[in-house]
Amino acid sequence: MHPLCNTKRTRKLNKKRNTHHVRSPAHLLFPSITISFPATTEKETSRLRYTVEREMDEASRRAGGSSSRDISPAICDETQPPLAAGIQRDANFIQDEMEVMNGFVRHLARTQQLAPSAGHRDDQDNDEVQAWARQVRDLAGDSRDCINLYRHTGPRRAKGLLRYVQMPWFLGGCATIPRSRSTIAKRIRELKVRVQEAGERRLRYGIVMPPPPAITQTSTTMAMVSSSRRPPLDNFQESEDGGDNDDERGVFRRALIDAEPNILEEGAAELIAWLGKKGDGDEAGGRPFRLTVILAPDDAEGTGLAQQVYQDPSVSGVFNVKVWITIQRPPILWQIFHDLLCQLLPGQNQDMLDDTSSDNMKLLWSIRGRLEGRRVLIVLDDLDDYAGLWDQIRIALNFISLPAGSAIMVTTKDDGLVKSSSPDKVVTYSLVDFFFKRAVALVTSNFQDGDVRAIIRSILKRCDPDVASMKMFLHALYGNPNRTKQELEKLQESLCSEADDDSTYNLKQMVMFSYSDMPRQCQMCFLHLCLLLPQDHSIRRTSLVRRWAAQGLISAEGDHGSAEAAAERCFGAFVSRGLICPADIGDAGKIKTCVVPPPVHRLITEVAEEENVISVGSMICSAHLGDIKRCLGSLPASSQLLLLKVLDLEGCKGLQKRHLNNICKLFMLKYLSLRNTDVSALPKRIHKLQQLETLDIRQTKIQAFPADFAKLLMLKHLLAGRADLSPVKDTINSKESFSTPRMPRGIGAMRRNLEILSHVQVSRSGSELMLMDVGQLLKVRKLGVVLHGKKVGSSFKHLLQAISKLHKCLHSLSIRIGHPGDETDPLTFSVDQENPFSPPKFLQSLYISGLTGVGLPPWITELHQLAKITLRDTSLTDHAIRLLGKLTGLRCLRLRQMSYAEMKITFGKEEFPSLKFLIIEGSDITNIIFESGAAPGLEKIAWGFKSMQFISGIGHLPRLKELELSGSCNPDPVKQAVAAHPNHPVFKHNA
């Protein structure tokens, strides 16, 4: 060792520089030396290097040291342990161990799906297994992040002569190990010990690989039934918009959970209609009057329903006299008829009434005389069958001989009265009954035995009168109708009884009943959502599912799936179970934004805290604006922010260049959203984000991409485009102003992963090469292109050629023409016969804007999977509407400004067989006609107009649910047509 390596000056310099490395003897001999190399050839460079090294070695020997090429970092600094020597071995060991442990955890999950009762393992053992599995998941995440951070902070040697200039000492031959990297290396060693301890802990507590269930007839049946306890992600078939489950059974099941429990209004309407029918005097049991019983066996009181019927004006028009009698406790027969006489003689002297009431027969004769020839409605509120009380009342009423058409309405909680009185009509006024009928209809028919039905009713009775708990129970059955009897019994035991009156506790139990049934991947997605999203804040569906995929919270199942598709199914499962509620639904019926209900948010946040779930790897600007700008201002090399995978800066104002440059240091970033920010240019080093999968720059002023942008080879989603929105939304008179960045050069290099390219601008200069690159993106599902320039006809032809090459993968296509073109370069859908066009037969969504006078593409009738079409500035004729009417899969048609050139649009017979949503905005259309048999599945019409003459044929739309008009018109004829419709659609008029 050189004698100068351990001097106080050396140690002081090491401490000051905060790094561990050897100080070269040559550097100590010549502390102020500055070496610069002129431009030389490779041969001269080699010779120069040899000369400099020889001179430095001679100088070192004269000082009593050794050659600089013989110095190693291990011996130059006795205080620096050989960290890098075993780190790779430790990392490999951790990786191998975690792979085995994760396989073990996955096997446990599959075993529990097949045998949820886990007969070979009691509940305590199951808790131990779940705790160990949770520790393994956390350990795997920590290990992966720590190893990635260590590799990223490693030394990077420059090429050529720069590596000599950039080294901390001249020709020392030693690698610099920053103290931050040293700390990370020590952390890796600690993780290795934790991995070893996790393996030992599994053996210590006897957590062994469970054997597969025995293949017997009984076990096979039970596995088929109980596998629904926590179904695999691929089994989630319910989508949030019902697009994949449009059969009658699916529509019926969704209607069951969407129905609001308006038992008061529904019961009142039923009773009023029944009382309005005049009786013929030959009622049940030979009675001269009609008897109806309002049975309220649960928490709800029938008094409110009876009062609403009693006070209804139409009921007053049917009866000459109405009498309300509240039964006292204990009930006295003659007191009831005394109260009846008092209401028949409201102005009489009390002494005379008492004298009449003292003789029972005289009392009955007096009542009979007052009611003779007068139809009467008598309400007996809160009557129970005390020791044959009803029989005594019936005998007295028969003596009074009520006139024909009279009615008795009784409210009671005693179902025995219903049996003993043989009423003409029974109305059950009960939330439990309302939800019970729907719950039984939701479960699989195999489980509709008497015991299960009794358990379901008992569960609902324990929740009564909390509607939220009951609705959550319906959602749980809707999401998984194959609930076992054991699961329902366990839920029943966990709920509070009616006497406890703790609806909050029951709601928590219902939420956990739905949440615990889901796969662990979905549970982790929901935990992170509640941790990151503030309560009552909404979030965009597409952003949410891409974040989950980017964070690695959910992975693809199967060889042909994707993480994003799995996240979409997971989102649909949350909606079906009521854990997420739609906040904004688009015109096509698809959820755009959603919100977590506050009770669910609070409970799941508590669960996340109990499980020590920390949402790392994600930042949302709306929740942590100040913190994010502070963190992005300075990123140290060892910062945990370098492990960030999701950075959502939507709506974040005031981002500066230094913030954007620091974002480029987040080497593990997969999701970056700059949407609706004031950023006007992307950083030049954005290509350093080699893991980036989603880049959202919509609603920004970015007009171009950096030169090296195409080096982002992992990019899957590129979202761009700015629509200038007016402060007040006016869909009738608004004009579209849309801008987007120019397409990055060399985008064909991104063909391995790019799935969404929407929107990019292509100008006439270089358009052919750019669009040829687009044709190489054979994984693109969504494509949006804006064509600009005076001569866009040739660019449009090249675009059609690119679309033809993508005909096997394209699902969504948006074409915007920024300039109509000229006569010398016309827009046309015709292609060269040498290059036949292949229509994108898997296309589901089509947006066309600016193709004025061109019409629709002739191959549109071949797009059998096309479900949504939006047209603008196309000036179509009636012939184009006839073409659209032939599309059997079309569900949503949106005609925006200047899309249709005529004033009257007709939907012909047997056209648009699958259309559900019709939206017409700002068009010159004044008349809409629906012929018989047209659009049989149409559910919603939204029409915004400048002027309107009429809309006819509403009665020919059997499934119409909603009609909305926006504009100045006389709505009365439309109101009359809607009122006559058997569905009674919702009508809205926005003047």
VOGU-806816 format. One record per residue (C-alpha): y, x, z; residue in one letter. Coordinates in steps of 0.05 Angstrom, whole numbers, plus 5000, padded with zeros to 4 digits. Layout:
YXZA/...
END
This chain:
500050005000M/506950254983H/510750445046P/516750035025L/512849385020C/513349245095N/520449445108T/525148985147K/529448915086R/523448655046T/521548155099R/528747925104K/529247825029L/522647435029N/525146985084K/531846875050K/528646704983R/523746245018N/517946504975T/511746914987H/511047484938H/510748244936V/516948654924R/515649144868S/516949884885P/520649954819A/525249394839H/526649724906L/528250384872L/532850054821F/535649424855P/541349334806S/537449464742I/538648974685T/534049014625I/535548684559S/531148724497F/534148724428P/530948354372A/524748744353T/518248664316T/511748534352E/509549254343K/516149524370E/515749044428T/508849294448S/511150014444R/517449854484L/513349514538R/508750114545Y/514650594550T/518150184603V/511750094644E/510350844642R/517451014665E/517050514721M/510250794744D/512951504745E/518951274786A/514350914834S/509851534843R/515951964857R/517751474912A/510651554941G/507750894917G/502450674868S/502650384798S/505949714792S/499849474752R/495249604812D/499049154860I/496048464876S/499347904915P/493847914967A/495348624989I/502848654978C/504348145032D/499948145092E/502947485116T/500747115054Q/493546845056P/489646814992P/491246074979L/490046024905A/483246364908A/479445754934G/483845174915I/480245034850Q/473545034886R/476444564939D/479144104886A/472544084849N/468843944914F/473643374931I/473043084861Q/465443094863D/464942804932E/469942244917M/466142064853E/459741964893V/463241574949M/466841124900N/460240984866G/457440794934F/463340324948V/462439994880R/455039894893H/456739574960L/461539094927A/456338884875R/451038794929T/455638344969Q/457037924908Q/449537814898L/448037714971A/454337495008P/450537285070S/448038005076A/441837835114G/440238565124H/446838685159R/450538325214D/458038185217D/459538815258Q/456039255208D/459838915152N/466439075187D/464339805193E/462639835119V/469339525099Q/473140005145A/469440605116W/470540355044A/477940265058R/478340975085Q/474841245023V/479840884977R/485741165015D/482741855015L/481441834941A/488641654927G/491342204972D/486742724941S/488542544870R/496042554883D/495743204922C/491743574869I/496243324814N/502343554852L/499344244865Y/497844334791R/504744104770H/508244604817T/504245184790G/507745784757P/509245714683R/509646374647R/514046404586A/511646674520K/513847334488G/519247764519L/521947194561L/516247244609R/518847934631Y/525947694641V/523947064678Q/519347404728M/522147474799P/521148224794W/520548664733F/513348784710L/510548654779G/504448304752G/504247834813C/504547074813A/509946754855T/507346224903I/513045784928P/512645565000R/512344834977S/506144984936R/503245364995S/504044745037T/500644314984I/494844804981A/493944755056K/494144005049R/488444044998I/484344435047R/485643905100E/483543365051L/477043745039K/475643715113V/477242965114R/472442855056V/466943225093Q/468442815156E/468042165115A/461142355091G/458942525162E/461941875188R/457741475138R/451441805165L/453641745238R/454640985233Y/448540865189G/452340625128I/446740675078V/445640455007M/443139735012P/436939564972P/437639064915P/435938344932P/428738144921A/427537814855I/424637144876T/425936434854Q/429836284917T/433936914916S/435436824843T/438036124855T/442136344915M/445036924876A/447236464821M/450435984870V/453536474919S/455837004869S/462336614867S/464136864937R/467837444905R/466837384830P/467737964783P/474437994748L/471337804681D/469237134711N/476336894720F/476936414662Q/482836004685E/489236234652S/496136084678E/497935674617D/491235374602G/491035674533G/483835884537D/481235264571N/483834664533D/477734224537D/478133534569E/474733784632R/479834334640G/485733864630V/482733374681F/481733924733R/488834184725R/491533474733A/487833414799L/491634004831I/498233844797D/498533124824A/503633024879E/501332604939P/506232024930N/501831564969I/507631144993L/510430994924E/503630904892E/501030454948G/507330034947A/507029944872A/499829734876E/501029224932L/507328934899I/503628824834A/497828494871W/502228044913L/506027834850G/499727494824K/499626764846K/493226584881G/489225964864D/487325794936G/480026014929D/480326694961E/474727104994A/471126725049G/473926055026G/480826215056R/486925855029P/490926505035F/490127205008R/488627755057L/490328485045T/489129045094V/492929705095I/488130195127L/491330825154A/485631185189P/489131855195D/495732125218D/499831725170A/502331035193E/501430415150G/507830115177T/512230495128G/508230245069L/508329535093A/515829565104Q/517129815033Q/513029235005V/516128735053Y/523228925033Q/522028944958D/526328424921P/520628234875S/516428044935V/522027624963S/522027234898G/514727064904V/514726784975F/519226265007N/518526545077V/517027245103K/515027385175V/513928075208W/510028085273I/508728735311T/502528685354I/503728845427Q/498929225473R/494628915500P/494628385445P/495127645466I/493127125415L/498326605431W/503827115438Q/502727275364I/503826545344F/509726485392H/513027065355D/511426725289L/514826075311L/520926455337C/522026755268Q/521026085235L/526325775281L/531226345289P/537025915315G/533325475364Q/534225445440N/529625925476Q/527825405530D/525424925476M/521225475444L/518125645511D/516624915524D/513224865455T/509325495466S/506525265532S/501824795496D/497625185446N/495924595402M/503124375402K/505025085381L/500325075322L/502524385300W/509724605303S/508325225259I/504324785210R/510124305204G/515124865190R/510825195136L/508724565099E/509824665025G/512825355035R/509225975010R/509326495065V/508027245073L/505927435144I/505428175163V/501228345225L/503129055241D/498429505280D/492829005289L/486029235315D/479728825323D/480028745399Y/473928345421A/473827885361G/481427795358L/481427715283W/476427145286D/481026775334Q/487126905289I/483226655229R/481126005263I/488325875283A/490926015213L/485725545183N/488325005230F/495425145208I/493025085136S/497625565101L/500125325033P/496625594971A/499226264947G/500926505018S/498727195039A/497127585102I/498328335103M/495228725161V/496329455179T/490929785221T/487430435238K/480930075254D/476030085196D/471829585235G/477129065221L/476129175147V/468729025155K/469628405198S/475428085160S/472728145088S/479628245058P/481428084986D/484528774978K/484329425018V/489429985008V/487630625043T/494130965063Y/491731665078S/493432365055L/486432565073V/483532055026D/488332254971F/486232984974F/478932834989F/477932474923K/480833054885R/477033584925A/470433244912V/472133204838A/473633954835L/467234224865V/461034324824T/456333724822S/450834124855N/454734124920F/456733394923Q/451433224975D/453132825036G/453733415083D/458633795039V/462833175028R/463233075104A/465333805114I/470733735061I/473433105095R/473233445162S/477134035135I/482533575107L/482933175172K/484233815211R/489933975162C/492933275163D/498933155158P/500733855130D/501033755055V/501734495042A/495134655074S/491534105037M/494434324970K/492435044983M/485334794997F/485334434929L/487635064895H/482135464929A/476934974902L/480134984834Y/479935734831G/472735764854N/469135084852P/462335394871N/463735454945R/457635474989T/456335015047K/456435615094Q/463335825070E/466135125079L/463135075148E/466235745168K/473035495143L/472234855182Q/470835225246E/476935675236S/481835095231L/485534775289C/483834065308S/488733495298E/490733515371A/492934245367D/498334055316D/498934765290D/499934685215S/502435395206T/495935675232Y/491835225186N/496035435126L/494736165142K/487336025145Q/487635685077M/491436265046V/486336755073M/480736305048F/483436374977S/485437104984Y/478937365013S/474937054957D/478037504905M/475638194881P/478438784919R/482439004858Q/486138344856C/487238374931Q/490539054925M/495038804869C/497338224912F/498438674973L/502939144933H/506638554902L/508438264970C/510438944997L/515139114939L/517938424923L/522938134973P/521637434997Q/524036874951D/525237374894H/522337214826S/519037714780I/517337724706R/509937624691R/509438144636T/512838664679S/508338514737L/501738594700V/504039244667R/505939524735R/499139374763W/495839724705A/500540314709A/499540414784Q/492040424774G/491139824821L/486639484771I/482139774718S/478739504656A/471739214663E/467139314605G/467539754544D/472339324504H/477239094557G/483839394579S/487139464647A/492839014624E/488038464602A/484638514670A/491438464704A/492937834663E/486537514687R/488237714758C/495037394751F/491836754726G/487236754786A/493236804833F/496536214799V/490235784800S/489335924875R/496635754891G/498236454915L/503536524861I/507935944837C/511335914769P/518935974773A/520535924699D/516035654644I/517635784572G/518135264517D/511035414497A/508435264567G/507235994586K/509536264653I/515436734645K/517336874717T/513836724782C/515136744857V/510736834919V/511436234967P/514736465032P/508936285078P/504136665033V/508937255027H/509537315103R/502137275115L/500037765061I/505438255084T/502238225153E/495438355123V/498138965086A/500939235151E/494339125187E/490639495132E/495840055132N/497239935058V/503340325037I/506140174968S/506940874940V/507941044868G/512740474854S/520240334860M/523939694843I/531439724834C/532839024857S/529939174925A/532239894937H/538340024893L/542040494939G/535840884959D/533640984888I/540241264864K/540341734924R/533341974910C/534442064835L/540642474850G/536443064874S/528943154867L/526043764904P/519844084874A/515443854932S/518243144935S/513142584940Q/517342224889L/514242674837L/508042244846L/511841624825L/508041214773K/512540594768V/520140614765L/523439944751D/531040034746L/532439354713E/539539144727G/541339804760C/548539984742K/551840654749G/546141104727L/548841774706Q/546042334663K/543542734723R/539542124745H/536242064677L/534842814674N/531442784742N/527142204719I/524242684667C/521343084726K/516942514747L/510942794711F/506142234733M/510741664713L/507241124673K/512140544675Y/519640624665L/524340034657S/531740134641L/532539414621R/539539114628N/542639764652T/548840114626D/544840704598V/547140874528S/542541464511A/535741694532L/535042394561P/532942934512K/527243154556R/524042474562I/518142744523H/516243114587K/513642454614L/506842574583Q/503542014624Q/508641474605L/505440834581E/511140324583T/518440434565L/522939824569D/530039934544I/531739214526R/538838974536Q/541539684535T/546340024487K/541340564466I/541740644391Q/537141234378A/531141604406F/531042354421P/528142824368A/521742964408D/520442234428F/514142184386A/510942704433K/509742144483L/502642074460L/500441634518M/505741104505L/502940404498K/508939944502H/515740094471L/520439504485L/527439524456A/532839064429G/539438774453R/541438054443A/548737924457D/548537314502L/554536864511S/556636714583P/554935974572V/548335824539K/549735404477D/543535354433T/547034874386I/552935294363N/550936004382S/550136544330K/545137084338E/547437804348S/541638274355F/541539044355S/536139544368T/535140304364P/532940634300R/525540764294M/523641454321P/521441954269R/514142154267G/511841524304I/505241574268G/503242114317A/503041574371M/497541194336R/492241334388R/495240894442N/501340504419L/500139754425E/507139454427I/512839674382L/518339164390S/523739214366H/525839804322V/530839844266Q/529240104197V/534940254149S/534440404075R/534841154086S/527741404098G/524940704106S/518840844063E/516541424106L/518041054171M/514140444150L/508440864125M/508041144196D/507840434223V/501840294179G/498040844217Q/498840504285L/492040174282L/492339944355K/498939574351V/498238854375R/505638674375K/510538914322L/517938764317G/522039064260V/529438964242V/531139144170L/538339364156H/542039594095G/544839304031K/538239373995K/532739134042V/528138863988G/524439523980S/524139624055S/521138924061F/515739104011K/513939734050H/513739304113L/508838824081L/504439414061Q/504539654133A/502738954158I/496938934109S/494239574139K/494739274208L/491338624190H/485538744239K/489638884301C/496338514295L/497137924343H/504737834345S/509737964289L/517337924289S/521338044225I/529038034227R/533238154166I/540138414185G/542938334114H/540837824062P/540338334006G/542838283935D/540238063868E/538138763846T/533638843906D/531138133924P/526837943983L/520037683963T/513137613992F/509837803927S/506138473927V/503438933874D/496838743844Q/494539463852E/495339403928N/492738713947P/495538424011F/490838304070S/493737764116P/493637904191P/488337374206K/488637494281F/496137354285L/497936884342Q/505536914344S/510436964285L/518037034287Y/522037034222I/529637094219S/534237204159G/529337074102L/534036564070T/531336224008G/524836604009V/520736064042G/514436194082L/509236714062P/503936404017P/498436684060W/500836324123I/495535784114T/490136324124E/492736474194L/487936004231H/489436324299Q/497036254293L/499335874355A/506935984358K/512136014303I/519636124312T/524236074251L/531636224243R/536236274183D/530636114135T/533235474102S/526335174093L/524834554053T/520033974064D/514634354027H/514634894081A/513634364135I/507634104097R/504734814098L/505934874172L/502534204184G/496034494158K/495535024212L/490134754257T/491635244315G/499235164318L/501334964389R/508735124389C/513835034333L/521035264345R/526235124291L/532735474309R/539535514275Q/539435424199M/531835434197S/531234774159Y/535734584101A/534933834100E/537533294147M/531032904156K/524533214178I/518032824175T/511532974210F/506232664167G/499632344182K/494132814205E/498933404206E/499933874264F/493433684299P/494234184356S/501834184365L/504034124438K/511234364439F/516734214389L/523434544399I/529234434351I/535734794366E/542534784332G/539734534266S/543034054217D/537233584226I/539632884244T/533232474235N/526232594261I/520332154240I/513332164268F/508331794225E/502131474254S/496932014268G/501832584266A/501733114322A/496732734366P/497133264421G/504733334424L/506933364497E/514233594497K/520033504449I/526633874460A/532033724408W/538934024409G/543633764355F/550733704331K/549632984310S/543732514313M/542131864278Q/535131694303F/528331934325I/522731454308S/515231424319G/515231624392I/510031084404G/505431464356H/505032064403L/499531874453P/500332494497R/507832544501L/510132754571K/517332984563E/523032854515L/529633224522E/535833114479L/541933574480S/548133334443G/552732754435S/549032114417C/547431404440N/541131504482P/539630754493D/534830664434P/531031284455V/530731044527K/527730384504Q/522430734463A/520731194521V/520230604569A/515430244522A/510930864517H/504530784557P/505231494587N/512331354612H/514832054591P/520432394627V/526932304589F/532932774595K/539632734560H/544533314564N/550933054534A/
END
